[in-house]
Amino acid sequence: MITPLLPTYARADIAFERGEGARVYTTDGIEFLDFAAGIAVNSLGHAHPHLVAALTEQAHKLWHVSNAYRIPQQERLAERLAAATFADTMFVTNSGTEAIECAIKMARRYHWAKGNPERYRLVTFEGAFHGRTLAAIAAGGQPKYLEGFGPATEGFDQVGFGDLDAVEAAIGENTAGILIEPIQGEGGLRVLSPAALRRLRAICDERGILMVLDEVQCGVGRTGHLFAHESAGITPDIMAIAKGIGGGFPIGACLATEDAAAGMVVGTHGSTFGGNPLACAVANAVLDIVLGDGFLERVQDIALRLRQGLAGLQDAHPDAIEEIRGEGLMLGIKCTVPNKDVLAALRERHMLAVAAGDNVVRLLPPLIIDETDVADALERLDGAFAAVKAATTGDAA
């Protein structure tokens, strides 16, 4: 018999009631160390006082009016993001998938407006994850998400991750742009090198196509930069963001240059809830913190401590850990034992992490973690790997 909630999730039998910082508490009072952060969503941890105050203040005033009218909170968010990034303009959404849909439409519309409607295809990459809509799963190209949903949405040409020769070969007269995650999250914490990002930017310029970045997971301070592409010294034409920008509240955005967005005129796109006052108040509060003096530098510092600790963990468990991947506080442990067993052992030790492709355990802690949280996480990870190895070899745990 089907459950009242559509059974599309394999949910762990844990329910959380409250949280504070990097800790969450179950309905029966058990504390967990949260190195999942709602899959990189709770960027400032749980119940951050500044976010709570912003949400509460706005909730007492106005929640929703629709985009038929000006929304000052949305305008302020757009102005601040434009000032801090490459972008001249943005469209506010409710989620990362919607931001990706907007980016795809914008890339196609750009060429249509220039008299080249035949240029609608995007080059995408194996292992990518861009969301769950029909266009997004077609862009990602992963069979497990495409199965059973009919013919894949047209317009995407997939190549191997980081295969720049294949990118050049895939570009033709119908190509509108290149869509890529600078760091693949679900794909296994695979990082595109700064040199490869610079080459992709050059290819787009040489071929007259758009560079579209998906920074839904790796953006908003996650790598120690405001956005991951900044470390390569390049800028995209269009970028999708979400997750961390809301600190736990549903919001995303599609950022673009004036040129890339020129075709998006009145009536070409819309959203009922996107950019509502409540969401934008919280997103502005997130920017208050993330853009504050020294915040990103502190993320870089604590990320280095965690990375060094994980290297030590690999040395301690060379027969269970193959590689440490990722950047900043978006890290992955490539396992030689089943990652699902490691995640189960972590839950037994009251720590949350996330699975990723290529048998990787994904660590996405809040950006506000401190040295105590790092030491605690490393101790629990050490115990989890020891337990999994003991179970595999039949030794006592």
C-alpha positions as CSV (number, residue, x, y, z in Angstrom):
1,M,0.0,0.0,0.0
2,I,1.4,3.4,-0.9
3,T,2.2,5.8,1.9
4,P,0.6,9.3,2.2
5,L,4.0,10.7,1.1
6,L,5.0,9.6,-2.4
7,P,7.8,7.0,-1.7
8,T,10.5,8.5,-3.9
9,Y,13.0,8.8,-1.1
10,A,14.9,6.0,0.8
11,R,14.6,7.9,4.0
12,A,16.7,7.0,7.1
13,D,14.6,6.3,10.2
14,I,15.6,9.5,11.9
15,A,13.5,12.6,12.5
16,F,15.1,15.9,13.6
17,E,13.3,18.5,15.8
18,R,15.8,21.4,16.2
19,G,19.3,22.5,15.5
20,E,22.0,24.9,16.6
21,G,25.1,25.6,14.5
22,A,26.5,22.4,13.2
23,R,24.4,20.2,15.6
24,V,20.9,18.8,15.1
25,Y,18.7,17.0,17.6
26,T,16.3,14.2,17.0
27,T,12.7,14.2,18.3
28,D,14.0,12.0,21.2
29,G,16.8,14.4,22.0
30,I,19.9,12.6,20.4
31,E,22.5,15.1,19.1
32,F,24.1,14.6,15.7
33,L,27.1,16.4,14.2
34,D,25.8,17.7,10.8
35,F,28.3,17.5,8.0
36,A,25.6,17.2,5.4
37,A,23.9,20.6,6.0
38,G,20.8,19.6,4.1
39,I,23.1,18.8,1.1
40,A,25.0,22.1,1.2
41,V,21.9,24.1,2.0
42,N,22.3,25.2,5.6
43,S,25.4,27.3,4.8
44,L,25.3,29.1,8.2
45,G,24.2,26.2,10.2
46,H,21.0,25.7,12.1
47,A,19.0,28.6,13.7
48,H,21.7,31.2,13.0
49,P,20.6,34.2,15.0
50,H,20.9,36.7,12.2
51,L,18.8,34.6,9.8
52,V,16.2,33.9,12.5
53,A,15.9,37.6,13.2
54,A,15.6,38.5,9.5
55,L,13.0,35.8,8.9
56,T,11.0,36.7,11.9
57,E,11.0,40.4,11.2
58,Q,9.9,39.9,7.6
59,A,7.3,37.3,8.6
60,H,5.6,39.9,10.7
61,K,5.4,42.3,7.7
62,L,4.8,40.6,4.4
63,W,5.3,37.1,2.9
64,H,4.1,37.3,-0.7
65,V,2.7,39.8,-3.2
66,S,3.7,38.3,-6.6
67,N,6.0,39.7,-9.3
68,A,3.3,41.8,-10.7
69,Y,4.7,44.5,-8.3
70,R,8.1,45.7,-7.2
71,I,9.6,43.7,-4.4
72,P,12.2,45.9,-2.6
73,Q,13.9,42.9,-0.8
74,Q,14.3,41.2,-4.2
75,E,15.8,44.4,-5.7
76,R,18.3,44.7,-2.9
77,L,19.4,41.0,-3.3
78,A,19.9,41.5,-7.0
79,E,21.9,44.7,-6.5
80,R,24.1,43.1,-3.9
81,L,24.8,40.0,-6.0
82,A,25.5,42.1,-9.1
83,A,28.0,44.2,-7.1
84,A,29.8,41.1,-5.8
85,T,29.9,39.1,-9.0
86,F,30.3,39.2,-12.8
87,A,26.5,39.6,-13.2
88,D,24.6,42.6,-14.4
89,T,21.1,41.1,-13.8
90,M,19.4,38.1,-12.2
91,F,16.1,36.2,-12.1
92,V,15.1,34.9,-8.6
93,T,13.7,31.4,-8.4
94,N,12.6,28.9,-5.7
95,S,15.3,26.3,-6.3
96,G,18.4,25.2,-8.1
97,T,16.5,23.3,-10.7
98,E,14.4,26.4,-11.6
99,A,17.6,28.4,-11.8
100,I,19.0,25.8,-14.3
101,E,15.8,25.9,-16.3
102,C,16.1,29.7,-16.5
103,A,19.8,29.4,-17.6
104,I,18.9,27.0,-20.4
105,K,16.1,29.2,-21.6
106,M,18.3,32.2,-21.5
107,A,21.1,30.6,-23.5
108,R,18.7,29.6,-26.2
109,R,16.9,32.9,-26.2
110,Y,20.3,34.8,-26.5
111,H,21.0,33.2,-29.9
112,W,17.3,33.4,-31.0
113,A,17.4,37.2,-30.4
114,K,20.6,37.5,-32.4
115,G,18.9,35.8,-35.4
116,N,20.4,32.3,-34.9
117,P,17.4,30.2,-33.6
118,E,19.2,27.0,-34.8
119,R,21.7,27.5,-31.9
120,Y,19.9,25.9,-29.0
121,R,22.1,22.9,-27.9
122,L,24.3,22.8,-24.8
123,V,27.4,20.8,-24.3
124,T,27.2,19.0,-20.9
125,F,29.3,16.6,-19.0
126,E,29.2,13.0,-17.9
127,G,28.4,12.6,-14.1
128,A,26.7,16.0,-13.9
129,F,23.6,16.7,-11.8
130,H,21.5,19.7,-12.7
131,G,18.2,18.9,-11.0
132,R,15.1,16.9,-11.5
133,T,13.0,18.6,-14.2
134,L,12.8,17.0,-17.7
135,A,15.3,19.4,-19.1
136,A,17.6,19.2,-16.1
137,I,17.8,15.4,-16.1
138,A,18.4,15.5,-19.9
139,A,21.3,17.9,-19.3
140,G,22.7,15.6,-16.6
141,G,22.4,12.6,-18.8
142,Q,22.4,10.0,-16.0
143,P,20.4,6.9,-17.0
144,K,19.1,6.3,-13.5
145,Y,17.3,9.7,-13.6
146,L,16.1,9.4,-17.2
147,E,14.7,5.9,-17.0
148,G,10.9,5.7,-17.4
149,F,10.3,9.3,-18.4
150,G,10.1,9.0,-22.1
151,P,12.4,10.4,-24.7
152,A,15.1,12.7,-23.2
153,T,14.5,16.4,-23.8
154,E,16.3,17.5,-26.9
155,G,19.2,19.9,-26.9
156,F,22.1,18.4,-25.0
157,D,25.4,16.9,-26.2
158,Q,27.3,15.1,-23.4
159,V,31.0,14.6,-23.2
160,G,33.4,13.2,-20.6
161,F,34.1,15.3,-17.6
162,G,37.0,17.6,-18.3
163,D,37.6,16.2,-21.8
164,L,38.3,19.5,-23.6
165,D,39.1,17.8,-26.9
166,A,35.6,16.2,-26.8
167,V,34.1,19.6,-26.0
168,E,35.6,21.2,-29.1
169,A,34.5,18.2,-31.2
170,A,31.0,18.5,-29.9
171,I,30.5,22.1,-30.8
172,G,28.7,22.7,-34.1
173,E,26.4,25.1,-35.8
174,N,23.6,24.3,-33.4
175,T,25.6,24.8,-30.2
176,A,24.4,27.6,-27.9
177,G,26.8,27.1,-25.0
178,I,28.6,24.9,-22.5
179,L,26.9,24.0,-19.2
180,I,29.2,22.7,-16.4
181,E,29.6,22.4,-12.6
182,P,33.0,23.6,-11.6
183,I,32.9,20.9,-9.0
184,Q,30.6,18.0,-9.5
185,G,28.7,17.2,-6.3
186,E,26.6,14.2,-6.9
187,G,29.1,13.1,-9.6
188,G,31.7,12.3,-7.0
189,L,33.3,15.6,-5.9
190,R,35.3,15.9,-9.1
191,V,37.0,19.2,-9.5
192,L,37.5,20.9,-12.9
193,S,41.0,22.5,-12.8
194,P,41.4,26.2,-13.0
195,A,43.3,25.6,-16.3
196,A,40.4,23.7,-17.7
197,L,37.9,26.4,-16.7
198,R,40.1,29.0,-18.4
199,R,40.3,26.9,-21.5
200,L,36.5,26.4,-21.6
201,R,36.1,30.2,-21.3
202,A,38.5,30.6,-24.2
203,I,36.6,28.0,-26.3
204,C,33.3,29.9,-25.7
205,D,34.8,33.2,-26.7
206,E,36.5,31.6,-29.8
207,R,33.3,29.9,-31.0
208,G,30.8,32.6,-30.1
209,I,28.9,30.6,-27.5
210,L,27.9,31.1,-23.9
211,M,29.6,29.7,-20.8
212,V,26.9,28.6,-18.3
213,L,28.0,27.5,-14.8
214,D,26.0,25.5,-12.3
215,E,27.2,26.7,-8.9
216,V,24.0,25.5,-7.1
217,Q,26.1,23.4,-4.7
218,C,29.6,24.8,-5.0
219,G,28.7,28.5,-4.7
220,V,28.0,31.0,-1.9
221,G,31.3,30.5,0.0
222,R,31.3,26.7,-0.1
223,T,34.9,26.6,-1.6
224,G,36.2,29.6,0.4
225,H,35.5,31.9,-2.6
226,L,32.1,33.5,-3.0
227,F,31.8,31.4,-6.1
228,A,34.0,28.5,-7.2
229,H,34.9,29.8,-10.7
230,E,36.7,32.8,-9.1
231,S,39.8,30.7,-8.3
232,A,40.3,30.3,-12.0
233,G,40.2,34.1,-12.7
234,I,37.3,33.7,-15.2
235,T,33.7,34.8,-15.4
236,P,30.7,33.0,-16.9
237,D,28.0,34.5,-19.0
238,I,25.2,32.8,-17.0
239,M,25.3,31.1,-13.6
240,A,22.7,29.2,-11.6
241,I,22.8,29.4,-7.8
242,A,20.7,28.1,-5.0
243,K,21.2,26.0,-1.8
244,G,23.6,28.1,0.3
245,I,22.2,31.5,-0.7
246,G,19.1,30.8,1.4
247,G,20.8,29.3,4.4
248,G,18.0,26.7,4.6
249,F,15.1,28.8,3.1
250,P,14.1,27.8,-0.5
251,I,15.6,30.3,-3.0
252,G,17.7,30.3,-6.1
253,A,18.8,32.6,-8.8
254,C,20.0,32.8,-12.4
255,L,22.7,35.4,-12.8
256,A,23.8,36.8,-16.1
257,T,25.6,39.5,-18.0
258,E,23.6,42.2,-19.7
259,D,24.5,40.8,-23.1
260,A,23.6,37.2,-22.2
261,A,20.2,38.2,-20.8
262,A,19.3,40.7,-23.6
263,G,16.7,38.3,-25.1
264,M,14.8,37.9,-21.8
265,V,12.2,40.6,-22.1
266,V,8.8,41.0,-20.5
267,G,6.7,37.8,-20.8
268,T,9.6,35.4,-21.6
269,H,9.9,34.0,-18.1
270,G,8.2,34.1,-14.7
271,S,7.6,32.5,-11.3
272,T,4.7,32.8,-8.8
273,F,6.7,32.4,-5.7
274,G,10.2,33.3,-6.9
275,G,11.8,36.2,-5.2
276,N,9.1,36.6,-2.6
277,P,9.8,39.0,0.3
278,L,10.3,36.3,2.9
279,A,12.9,34.3,0.9
280,C,14.8,37.5,-0.2
281,A,14.9,38.8,3.4
282,V,16.7,35.6,4.4
283,A,19.0,35.6,1.4
284,N,20.0,39.1,2.2
285,A,20.8,38.1,5.7
286,V,23.0,35.3,4.4
287,L,24.9,37.8,2.3
288,D,25.3,40.0,5.4
289,I,27.4,37.2,6.9
290,V,29.1,35.7,3.9
291,L,30.2,39.1,2.5
292,G,31.4,40.2,5.9
293,D,35.0,41.0,6.6
294,G,37.1,37.9,7.0
295,F,34.3,35.3,6.6
296,L,35.6,33.7,3.4
297,E,39.2,33.7,4.7
298,R,38.0,31.9,7.8
299,V,36.2,29.3,5.6
300,Q,39.5,28.7,3.7
301,D,41.4,28.3,7.0
302,I,39.0,25.8,8.6
303,A,38.7,24.0,5.3
304,L,42.5,23.5,5.2
305,R,42.4,22.1,8.8
306,L,39.7,19.6,7.7
307,R,41.5,18.7,4.5
308,Q,44.7,18.1,6.5
309,G,42.8,15.9,9.0
310,L,41.3,13.9,6.2
311,A,44.7,13.3,4.7
312,G,45.7,11.9,8.1
313,L,42.6,9.8,8.1
314,Q,43.6,8.4,4.7
315,D,47.0,7.5,6.1
316,A,45.4,5.7,8.9
317,H,43.0,3.8,6.6
318,P,44.9,3.3,3.3
319,D,42.9,0.1,2.6
320,A,39.6,1.9,2.9
321,I,40.3,5.4,1.6
322,E,41.6,5.9,-1.9
323,E,41.5,9.7,-2.3
324,I,40.4,13.0,-0.7
325,R,38.7,15.2,-3.3
326,G,37.0,18.6,-3.5
327,E,37.7,22.2,-2.5
328,G,37.0,24.3,0.6
329,L,34.2,22.8,2.6
330,M,32.9,20.7,-0.3
331,L,35.0,17.6,0.2
332,G,34.7,13.9,-0.7
333,I,36.3,10.7,0.6
334,K,36.7,8.3,-2.3
335,C,36.2,4.9,-0.6
336,T,37.4,1.4,-1.4
337,V,34.8,0.0,1.0
338,P,31.1,0.7,0.2
339,N,30.3,4.3,0.9
340,K,26.8,3.3,2.1
341,D,28.4,1.2,4.9
342,V,30.5,4.2,5.9
343,L,27.5,6.5,6.0
344,A,25.6,3.9,8.1
345,A,28.5,3.6,10.5
346,L,28.6,7.4,10.8
347,R,24.9,7.6,11.7
348,E,25.6,5.0,14.4
349,R,28.2,7.5,15.7
350,H,25.7,10.3,15.4
351,M,27.2,12.1,12.4
352,L,25.5,13.0,9.1
353,A,27.2,13.0,5.7
354,V,26.0,12.5,2.1
355,A,26.6,9.8,-0.5
356,A,28.0,10.8,-3.9
357,G,28.8,9.0,-7.1
358,D,32.0,7.0,-7.7
359,N,31.7,5.5,-4.2
360,V,32.3,8.8,-2.4
361,V,31.3,10.0,1.0
362,R,30.5,13.7,0.7
363,L,31.3,16.2,3.5
364,L,29.3,19.5,3.3
365,P,29.4,21.0,6.7
366,P,28.0,24.5,7.6
367,L,30.5,27.2,6.7
368,I,30.5,28.3,10.4
369,I,32.2,25.1,11.8
370,D,35.1,25.5,14.1
371,E,38.2,23.5,15.2
372,T,36.2,21.6,17.7
373,D,33.7,20.5,15.1
374,V,36.5,19.4,12.8
375,A,38.2,17.4,15.5
376,D,34.9,15.8,16.4
377,A,34.1,14.9,12.8
378,L,37.6,13.3,12.3
379,E,37.2,11.2,15.4
380,R,33.8,9.9,14.3
381,L,35.0,9.3,10.7
382,D,38.0,7.4,12.1
383,G,35.6,5.2,14.2
384,A,33.3,4.6,11.2
385,F,36.1,3.5,8.9
386,A,37.5,1.2,11.5
387,A,34.1,-0.3,12.1
388,V,33.5,-0.9,8.4
389,K,36.9,-2.5,7.9
390,A,36.3,-4.7,11.0
391,A,33.0,-5.8,9.6
392,T,34.5,-6.6,6.2
393,T,37.4,-8.6,7.6
394,G,35.3,-10.3,10.4
395,D,37.4,-8.8,13.2
396,A,35.9,-7.5,16.3
397,A,34.8,-3.8,16.0
